[in-house]
Amino acid sequence: MVVCGDDGLAHRLAAELRGVYGEQVTLVVPPAGRQVRQPVVGRARAASAALFDRVVTAVNRGGGGSDGAPAPASGERVLEAAEPTEDVLADAGVQRAAALALVYDDDETNIRAALTARRLNPRLRLVLRLYNRRLGQHIEELLDQAAELAGGDAPGHAGPVADASTTVLSDADTAAPALVATALVGTGKVVDADGLLLRAVERRPPGPGEVADPGLCTLALLSATSNDPAGTEGSEDSGEQGPRLLPDAAAVAAATGRGTVVLEQVSYSGPPLPAGRGGVPSFASLFSRRLRWSLAGLVAAVVALAVALTLVTDDHPLHAIYVTLLDLFAINEPAHHQSTGRQVLQLLSGLVGLLLLPVLLAAVLEALGTFRTASALRKPPRGLGGHVVLLGLGKIGTRVLTRLRELHIPVVCVEADPEARGMATARRLRVPVVLGDVTQEGVLESAKIHRADALLALTSADTTNLEAVLYARSVRPDLRVVLRLYDDAFATAVYRTLRTAHPGAVTRSRSVSHLAAPAFAGAMMGRQILGAIPVERRVLLFAAVAVGGYPQLEGRTVGEAFRAGAWRVLALDTAASGGRAGGDEASADEVRGATGSGLVWDLPDTYVLRSEDRVVLAATRRGLAELLGRRGRGREPVRWG
């Protein structure tokens, strides 16, 4: 395996492949002096500086690095190169590699290197990190087509290259669902893949006499120290006291005093975002309520004058309306030799006409103002409350903002750069934005932080995120906060300190590379990872798998295929299944008849998995490596949608 990158994701991905899947890894990174370092932005307040010193001390004691780049491990080859040129890729052994991951922060660098690598090795499996979704789809199709054509002409290979797949992923898309879920429900986890929403929620241990609700299934048992405010989140090295992923029924029953992570909801069918209407206001929004009432009053006055004119002159109603409008616009002849009633009505019509002029002028000005501000940034409205404050509209922040609006959650954004990547998205979605440095006094107050439900600090500077969280907690101690931190060890230390200082509030610190690395590693192994759910400091993966060729799944019932602590079948694609499994076991036809076509999540334990079935698995990283591992080589990748 070859991994090329310029930030912490490359190092974590290499460690994932080496430690979980047991692969030989060649890591290509820029020279030490040219690696991307996280900026330090803003004025650190006294409280922020004090906590930052304590956290750095904790990280140094734990051996964490300052830039998220661990020292090379045994069995890992490290090459230093400024860019992944053809010579560098050849020196890294791309011609003989099984897979190549290009995870540079720059999309153009990844695309250029992918085209070069495909030419050097048509059978190479490629995994690209691209932020641009549409461009990623085109690049994926182009590289797959190039691999198929080159494989058919390669000597000694008849037919297309089945293993030379191309997968385009985005660390922002991979991490955004978990960040959104943490902000909304504090301890909930969400995996979103092509409109499919998998939701898992943490539940506290039941009290005396209470019975815990298992949901659809229990995904994990939390660590024994999870209820201790001073305790740390469990990891793979926590032993029996740490979290237990995918436990069986006996383990769940015996785990007294432990919280659980259960599958509560597994699909999302909410309405999509409106397309192309972000900058076009509705007709009702063109005019204020006071102006609409004024226009209605003038129309009523005109109708009343026309009715009175009909009664006074015995004229036809339509002609009376016509004459009233002429009087209204002062273009009718004076009623010198007509009755007194007609003269009075003409004077009243002229008076209404005078009142009509300022109302029409106000309507024009309001309409112009509405169209002018349609493309401008909105300000937080008065009385806003129960919303989410989002700091930073970069790559991660933009994806999180889109997820929040899809769930119809009110959001207020704070961004210092008026030309940030996500400003156009905020305008399109009509989301209020506060322009200013979050470290300055009054900026968070402008975002109504004192009435917010949650704070998401997702800027690219660790100190800025930390300072914003500390200040927000000083304003509202029970505020739910989620902060993005570059280094995972640093995130762990921040979590411990904030949890100890505020035991009654929900605090989550997340490293984007920690959330994204398992999906990239699974793609390099040729698996389609639908998403990852963090369980404390461990990760539970959701993968799409074709059953054929795996004896642990094929021919077994769903209950027999379940291996505690390793993997569990959650869903079946009934569109790809047909016929009967035979015997008394449930068949795909029976499942489809009860639930309809598509993905079925409440799958009976008696259903027999067949070679043509496609399923969704929940698995630990080591369990997925054991189940699929290298035995899946040469298989066509599973594609959904």
N, C-alpha and C positions, 0 to 999 in steps of 0.2 A: 504494500500500500504506500502511495506517495501522497503527502499532504503539503500543500503550498499555501502560505498565508502570511499576514503581517500583523496579527493581533492575537489576543488570548484564545480565540476560537480555534486557531490552528493548533496550539499546544494542547488544549483540552481534547480536541478531536484525535490527535495522535495518541494521547494517553488512553482515550476510550478504546481505540482500535487495539492498542497493545495490551491493556490491562483486562478488558472484558472479552474481546474476541481472540486474543492471543496471536495477533498478526505482527509480521515484521514491517516496520514503518520507517520510511525515509521522510524527514521533515525538512522542508525548504522554507527558510525565513530570511528576512533582510538582515544585514549586518547589525551588530548590537547598537551602533550609533545612529542607525536609520530606522529603527523600529518605532512604530506609532506609539506615542505616549499620551496619556489622557491629560487634557488641559486642566489648569486650576483657575477657576473663575470666581470672581466675587470677593466681598469683604467678609472675612470670617469673624463672626461675633465671638465673644469670650466663651460662651457655653459651647459653641461649635468647636472652637480651637481646643478646649479642654478635653472634650469627648474624642476628638480626632486623635489627640496624643495618646489617650488611653487605648483606643482601637489599634493604632499603629504598634503600640507596645505589645498588645495581645497577638497581633499578626506576626511580629518578629519572633515572639516566643514560640509560636507554632510553626515557624519555618516558612511562612508565606513570602512570596516574592513581592516586589514593589510594583511590578508591571504585569503581573498575571502570567508570566512566562516561567514555568518551572525548569529546573536544570535537566539536561538530557538524561534519560533513564537508560539502563542497560538494555541492549537489544534495539536501541533507536539510533538511527543514523541522522545526523543533522548537517545540512548544507546551508551556507550563508550566501545569498545572492540578492542583489538589489531588485531584479525583476526575473520572472520565469521565462527566460528566453529559450530558444531551441537547444542551445548548448547546455543550459542549466537542466532542462528537462531530460536531455539525453544522459547527463551525468547522474541524475537522480534515478535512472533506470526505468524510465517510462516504457521503453520498448518491451521490457520483461514484466512490468507491473500488472497486477490484476485490476487495480482501480486507482484513480487520481481524483483528489479533492482540491478544488481551487476556491479558497475562501478569503481572498483578498477583499478589502473593503471597497475597492474600486471595481465597478462592473466591467469597464472596458479592459482592464488588466486580465480579469478572469476569462472574458470571451476570447481575447487574443491568444492566451495560453491554451484554451480548450481547442481552438482551431489547429494550433500547432501540434498539440498532443494527439489529436485524432489522426493527423497525417502521419505522425511517427508510429502510432500503434492503432490500427483500425479496430482491434479487438478489446481495446481498453474501455473499462466502465468509468464514465465521467460523472462527477458530482460538482455542480457549480453553485456558487453563492451569488445570486442576483437579486437586487431590490426591485427592478422593473419587471412586473409580472408579464406584461404582454410581450416584451422583448424576450423574456425567458422562454415563453412558449415557442416562439419562432426559432430561437437558438436550439432548443431541445429537438424540434422536428428536423432542423437542418443537420445537426450532428448525428442523429439516428439514421437519417437517410444516407449520409456520407459513410457511416459505418456499414450499412447494409450493402451499398455498392462496392465499397472497398473489400468487404469480406467475401463477396461472391467471386471476386477476381483474384483473391489471395491464393498463392500456391498451397496445395494440400488442404484447402477448405472448400467444400462444395456447399453452396447455398449461403444464406445470410448468416451474419454473426448474431447469435441469439443473446449472448452475454454482454455485448457492447452497448449497453443502454446508457442513456443520458438522463440525469435527474437534475432539475433546477430547483433549488430551495432558497428560502430567505430566512435568515436568523430572526428578522423582525416578525415575519408571519408565524414562525415557530414559537416565539416567546410571547407574542401579544395575547393569545387566549389565556394563558396562565396569569399574566399580569392583570388583565381585565377581571378575571374571576376573583382574584385575591382582593381587588379593590371593591368589588360589589358585595361579596359575601364573606370576606375576611379569610376564610380557610377553604373556600371552594376551589375546584380545579376544573378547567374546561379545555377540551381539545376540539378544535374547529378545523374541518377538512372538507373543502368544496361544499359548504352549506350544511355539513353534518356536525352536530354539536354533541359532544360527549361531556357529561357533567358529573363530577364526583364531589362529594361534600364531606367535610370532617364533622364527626359527631362526638360530643363529650361522653364519657362513660356514664351509663345509667345509674341513677341513685337507688337507694334501698326500695325494693318493691316495684321498681320500674323495669319494663322490658324494652330493650333496644330495638329500634326499627331497622331491619337488615337491608331495606331497600331492595333493588333488583338483585344485587349481590354485594358481598363485602370484598373490596379491593385490597385493603391493608389494615393492619393494626398499628396504631401509633406507638411511639416509644414509651417506656414506663416513666420517663422523666418529662413527658410533654406537658403535664399539668403543673410542673414546678416552674415558677416564673424565672428562677435563676438557672434552670436547666438549658442545655443546648439541644439543637435539633439532631436527631439520630442520623447515622450514615451507615455505609456498608461495614465500617469497622467498630460499630457499637455493640456487637455481640447480641446476647439474648435480650438486653435492655433496649436495643434499637428497634426501629420499625420493622414489621414483618409484612412483606408484600404477598398478596394472593394466598392468604391462609385458608385451610380447609375448615369445615364446620366444627370439628372437634377443637381446633385451636381457637376459633372465635368464642366458643362456649366456655373454654377454660381461661380466656384472657379477661380476668376481672380487674377493673380499675383502669383499663386502657381505652382510649378513644379509638374510633374506627373511621375509615374512609370508605363510604358506600357509594354505589352507582345509583344516583337518584333520577337522572333524566339523561336520555341518550340521543335525542334528536332535536333539531331546531328547524322550524318551518315558518319563521316569522317573515313578514313582508320585506322585500329587498329595498335598498335605498332608492329614492326617486332618481331617475336618470335625466340629466340635462335640465333640471328645473331649479337648481340651487340659486341662480341669480335672477329669476323671473318672479316677482311678487304676484300674489293673487289680486283680483280686482277689488275685493273688500279691503285689502290692506293699503290701497292707494290713498284712501281718505280716512281721516280720523273720525271717531264716533261723533264728536261735536259738529263737524262739517256735514256729515251725513244727515244728522237731525236738522240742520239748517236748510239743506237742500229739500228735505221732505216737507218742512214747513212752508217753503216758497211754493212748492208744487201744490200743496193744499190750498194756499192762498189764491193761486191762479184758478184752481177748480172752483173755489167758492165765488170768486168774481164772475166767472163764466156762468155759473148757475144763477147768480143775482141778476146778471144782464139778461138772461133768458126770461126771468120772471118779470123784469121791468119793461122790456121791449117786445115781449112775445116772439122773440127771434128764434130760429132753429138752433139747437144746442151746438152743432158743429160750427155754424157761422158765429155764434156768440163766443166760442173759444177763439176763433180766428180774430175777431175784433178785439178781444181782451189781450191777446198777444201783441197786436198792433199798438194798443195803448201802452202795454208793458214796455215795449222797446221804443216808445215815443215816436212812432212813424205814422200815426193815424191823424186825421183831420180833427181840429178842436170841435167839441159838441156845443157850438154857440146857440143854435136855434133848436136844440132838443130839450127833452124834459130834464127837470132838476135831478131826478134819480140817475139818468144817464150821465149827466155831468159829474155827479159825485163818484160814480163808479169809474169814470175815466181818470179822475184825480187819484183815487185809491190805486188804480192800476199803475199810474206813473210813479207813485210812492213805492210800490212793490218792485218796480223796475229799478229804482235807485238802490234798494236793498239788495237786488240781485247782482249788481256789479261787483261789490267787494266779495260776495260769496263765490262767484265764478273765478275771481282772481286768486282767492285762497285755495280753491280746488286745483287750479293750474300749478300753483307753487307747491302744494303738498304732493301732487303727482310727480313733479320733477324731482322733489326731494327724496321721494320714495325710490325712484329709479336710480338716483345718484348713490344712495346708500345701499342699494341692493347688492352691489359688488364690493362694498366696503366692509370692514370688520365691525361686528356687533359688539356692543358693550353689555356687561352683565345686567340684566333687568333688575329693577327694584323688587324687593321681596323674594328674591330667588333663594331657595334652600333645598336641602336634600340632594345636592348635586355632587359631582366628582370634579375636583380641581386637578388638571393635568398640566404638569410642568415639562416643557420641552416639546417641540414639534419637529424633531428630526425623524430619522428612519423608524425608530421604535415608537416614538410618540404618535406619528401619523397613523401607523397601523393600529395602535391602541385606540386612537380617536375614532377610526372607522368602525372598530368592533363595538365600542360603546354606543355609537349612534345607531348601529344595526339593532342593538338591544333596546333602543329608545330610552337611553339613560341621559339625563341632562348633564352637560359638561361645560366647564369654563376652562379655557386654555390660558397659559401664561408663557410668553415667549419673548426673549430679548432681541432676537434678530427679525426685523420685518421682512427679510427675504428668505426666511427659513423654508425648508422643503415642504412642510405641512401647512403653510399659510393659505395656499390655494385650496387645499382640502377643507380647511376651516371656513373659508368664504363660501365654498360650494355647499357645505352642509349647514350653513347659517349658524355656526357655533360662536358664542361670545369669546373674544380674545382680549387679554390684557397685555399690552406691549410694555415691557420693562424688565429690568434685572430683578430676579426674584430675591436677591440678597439685599435689595434696597428697601427701606422702610415704606410701608404703605402699599406695596405691590400685591402681596397676598391678601391684604384687607380688601383691595379693589376686586379681587376674585371671590369675595364673600366666604373666606376660609372659615369664619366663625360659625357659619350656618351650613357648611359642607358636610357630607357624610364620609368622604374619603379623599385622600391626597395621593396622587401618583407622581412621584418625582423621577422623571425619565430623561433628564438632561445627560449630556456626555461627560460632565464633570462630577466626580464623586463628592468633592467638597461642597459643591453647590447643592446637590441632592441632600446631603447630610445636614447642611445648614438650614435648608428649607423645612426639612422634617422637624428639626429641633425647634425652630421658631413657631411652626404650626402647632406643635405639641404644647408650647408655652401659651398659645392663645386658646387652644382647646385640648385638654389633656386626654380626652377619650376619643380623639379623632383616629380613624383607621388609616394607616399610612403604609404605602408600598414604595420602596426606593430601589432604583437600579444602581448597582455598583459593578465596577469593571472587574475587580478581582474577587474570586469566590471565597478565598480565605478572609479577605477584608469584609465581605458581606456577612460571613459567619460571625466575626467579631462584633460587627455593628449590631447584628440581631441580638446577640447575648446582652450587650450593654443596654440597648433600648428596651428590651423585654424586662430586664431587671429594674430599670428606672420607671417604667410604666407598665406594671403587671396587669392592670385592668383594661388596657387598650390593645387592639390588634396591631402587631408590627410584623412586616415581612420585608426582608432584604433579598433581592434576587440578582444573580449574575446571568446576563443574557447568554453568555457562552455555556454556562452550566445547563440552561434550558434547551439550547439549540444543538449541542454536540451529539446527544443520542440519535436525533433524527438524521444528522449528516452521516454518522457512523453506520446506521442501518442502511442508508441509501448506498454507501460504498460497498456494503455486503450484498447489494442487489435486492434489498427489501424495500417495500413501500411503507414507510413509517407515517401513519396518519397523524401522530402527535405524541406528546410526552406530558405526563402529569407529575409534578414534583410532590413527593411525600417526604416532608422534612428535608433532609439532605440526600435522599435517594430519588430515583426516577422510575416511574412505571410507563412503559411504552405500549402504544397501540399500533399494531401492524396489520396490513392486509396480506393474506397468505392463500395461495392455491394449495389444496390438501394433497393433491397427487404427488407421490414420491416421498412422502414423509410417513414412515411406519408408526410414529408416535400419534398420528392423527388419522390416517387412512384406515377405514374399516372399523374404527372404534366409535362408541357412542360419545356424546359430549361429556358425560360424566366420567367415562373411562379415560378420555383424552386429557382431563384436567390433572395437572401436576402441581401440588401445593408448593408455593414459593418459587415457581418457575414460569408457568404459562397457564392461561385459561381461555377457552373459546367463548366469545361474547355474542357474536352475531353471525348470521348467514345471509349470503346474497342469493335469494330465492330465484332471481332472474336467470342465474347461471345453473340452477339445479332443476331436475325434472325426474319424473318416474317415481317409483317406490323403492325404499330400501329393503323391503321384504320383512317377513316375520311380524312381530308385534311392535317393533320399534316405530317411532314417528318418522314419516317421510317428508320430503320437501313439498310434495303436493298437499299433504295435510297441513303443514305449516303455512303454505301460501293461501290455502283455503280459509284459514282462520284469521290471517293477518293481512292478506293482500300481497301484491308483488313488491319487490325491492328488498331492502335490508331488514331482517327480522332480529330484534334484540332480545326478546323474551324467549330464548330458544330452550326447548325441553331437553333434559339430560338424557332422554332415551333416543334422541335423534342420532342416526348413524352417519358419520362423515364419509363421503365418497370421494373418489379421485377427482371428479369434475367439480366438486364444491369449492367455493371461495368463501373464506371466513375472515372475521376480524378477531385478532388475538389481543389480550392484555398479557404482557410478559415483562419480567425483569430483564435487565440488560444481559445478565449471564444466562438466564433462561432462554432468551431469544437466540443468543449465540450458540447455546447447546442444541436447541431445536433445529435451527436453520443452518447456522455455521457455513462450512464450506460444502456441505452436501447439496446446497442449492445451486452450485455453480453450473453454468450452462443452461439454466432454466430461463424461460421467457419471463420478464418482470410482470408482476400483477399490476393492471391499470384499472382504475375505477372512474366512474363518471359517465 
